[in-house]
Amino acid sequence: MKVLFIGDASNARYTLAQGLRKLGHEALVIGTGGGWRHMHVDICIERGPGKWGAIVYLLRWLLLLPKLRGYDIVDFNGLFMMEFKPNLKRFFYDYIRKRNRYTVTTVLGISHYYVKGCIEAKLFRSSDFNIGSRQRTNDFAIRMADMWLNQPDVARLSRHMAETSHLLIGTGYEYWASLHHYFPEKTCFVPLAMDMPDTPVDIQESEGPVRFFIGIQKERNEEKGTDILWPALQKLKNNYPDKVIINKAENVPYEEYCRLMDNSDVLIDQLYTCYAMNALKAMSKGIVAATVAVPEVYELLGEKELFPMIDLPCDEEGIYRQLEQLALHPERLAQAKRDSVAFVQKHHHYLKVAEEYVAQTHPGPPVKGGGLGD
């Protein structure tokens, strides 16, 4: 089977592609490489600054088009597949999907239907757009709601891709649930894929101090909840200077981020949406992830025994209390670390996920409609 991935995020598609290759399939990943984060892709097409950068970017895609045909599956990373305005994205999307056998749209991040699910359908207790019944009014939430719901070109392209794709994949609980709400007949869940360390993780008992690791992207502080997580972590350090060590990575490439994470006990991940690639990378190394892991996540996976993640609330005091228990009871971490490795091995191992992807993406006849849409 030949699979073409258009767009990636945090190495999610690239890791899945590695699994598919191990199973004997062909896979190609085209993307930007994440800019300064230096993510892995097979073909990197980055958009440079200014008008000349836009022209070169367009020309590179046009020159590549003749090679993007004849695949069994073409999988688009939602509207993040390319850095064009919606109408031009639609041209490329239609051109590519019509020249390949089976079309998949995968949601790896924020999308039109996720925002609709949060704001209009009120599917989640907390999200990027609400905390309980209270709607979030920070700059990020307002900008994203306006872009994804109020800009007609964005809404039309989102609806067009959902309706013309054979299959919609959600890789996280919220993204799956929002797609499933509007398109139940063509939505499926495929977990994120993670490659495991080559050698077994050596987990030792510890009496402290507890080593916390946090990654910060300044331009995404509100989006990831770092504006709340970081003060809570600093307060913990101030109150327990002998029990807490903080390691911070700020705006570093992904490989360096993963290296700096090594030898930590706890990753402070993100708020508002459930765990993703950073948490999985940490857990695969035997590091406990403090993130969002609501009960529905484990239910979706069918997990009844392993609950290794620290489920963080969305308020600074609640976060502090959760982290305080870790600092005061480091003896509890060893088992949580073992469970973290076992959890990733069981549900997110890249070969297992590749097998699930193949099982779900069985090419069939074209699908029209199939959901509530808008």
Secondary structure, 3 states (H helix, E strand, C coil): CEEEEECCCCCHHHHHHHHHHHCCCEEEEEECCCHHHCCCCCEECCCCCHHHHHHHHHHHHHHHHHHCCCCCEEEECHHHHCCCCHHHHHHHHHHHHCCCCEEEEEECCCCHHHHHHHHCCCCCCECCCEECCEECCCHHHHHHHHHHHHCHHHHHHHHHHHHHCCEEEECCHHHHHHHHHHCCCCEEECCCCECCCCCCCCCCCCCCCEEEEEEECHHHHHHHCHHHHHHHHHHHHHHCCCCEEEEEEECCCHHHHHHHHCCCCEEECCCCCCCCHHHHHHHHCCCEEEECCCHHHHHHHCCCCCCCCEECCCCHHHHHHHHHHHHHCHHHHHHHHHHHHHHHHHHCEHHHHHHHHHHHCCCCCCCCCCCCCC
